[in-house]
Amino acid sequence: MTAAATPITLAFGAATDPGLRRRINEDSYLAAAPLFLVADGMGGHNAGEIASATVIHEFAALVGRESLAIDDVHTAVATARRRVAALPAGGGAGAGTTLAGVVVADVDGEGYWLAVNLGDSRTYRLSEGRLEQVSVDHSVVQELVDSGELAADAAQRDARRNVITRAIGAGSDADPDYWLIPAEDGDRILVCSDGLSGELEKDAIHGILLAEPDPQAAATRLVHEAMVRGGRDNITAIVVDALSVRSRANRSVEHDTVPVSAPTAPVVDIDGDTLPRAAVTGGL
C-alpha cells in the first residue's frame, strides 16, 4: 500500500499470525499513515487481546493526519493507559500490552520518524543497507546485558527473556522512550512483536528486508520465516518504506538517532507468554 504524506511519501505492508502454539492472537497493529504501531498483549486469554486492541483503537483516531508531534503520541499513550486500567479483565497487574513503532513527524518542514517504545516489541531501521535496532527493550534480560551480567548473544536464549519492565497496563506507569530520527529517501522501517525477533536473528531479518523490495512481501515473508523457525508466539511485522522525504537542500546526509527522552539502561519458560515484572517479582 502507498500513502502520500507531506513530510514523507510512504509504501507499507503488514502481516500477523497467532503462531503455531497459540490459539489466540494477542498482537494488535496499526499500519495507516501516519502511524505504524505494534502492541503485544499480555495477561492471558481475553485480557492481553483486549488490552492491545484498546491501545491500537486509541491511536486509530489519529489516522489521516499528515504528521504527529510527540505531545500527540504522549497524550494517546496516557489515555490508552487509563482505558486499559479500566478494563473489566484488567486493570491492576492483569491485562497489559507493549507498544512500539513509528509515526511520521514534521520538524521545521522536514520529514522525521518519531519512534516510541514501551516493552520488548521492536523497531528497526534499514538505511543505506545497514540495519539498526532503534528501540531498546524494556526487559529483564536487557537490564542484565546492560549491567554486564549477561552476554548479548545469550539474551535470546535466556529463560527470563519474556519478562518485561515497562508496559501499558499490567501495573506499570512508566513513560515510553522516544527517538526522533531524520528520515532519508530509501529508509525502511520494521516494527515487530517479539514473536518475530525471538525466532529470527538480526542477520536473518536483515537478509529478508534486503531481498524483498515490496514492503507487503517483506512483512509476509518475515512472519512466514518466523513460523518456519518455530512460531512459538504471536508474530506481527509492519514494513514501512520512505519513497521520498521532504528536507532542506542543505541537510547533512549523516544523522544520528536522537533520544527525545533518554532510555533507561536498557523463573519463566522460554516459550511462555510475555509477562510484566510485577507478575514475577511483585513490582514493575
Secondary structure, 3 states (H helix, E strand, C coil): CEEECCCEEEEEEEEEECCCCCCCCCEEEEEECCEEEEEEEECCCCHHHHHHHHHHHHHHCCCCCCCCCHHHHHHHHHHHHHHHHCCCCCCCCCCEECEEEEEEEEECCEEEEEEEEECCCEEEEEECCEEEECCCCCEHHHHHHHCCCCCHHHHHHCCCCCEECCCEECCECCCCEEEEEECCCCCEEEEECHHHHCCCCHHHHHHHHHHCCCHHHHHHHHHHHHHHCCCCCCEEEEEEEEEEECCCCCCCCCCCCEEEECCCCCCCCCCCCCEEHHHHHCCC
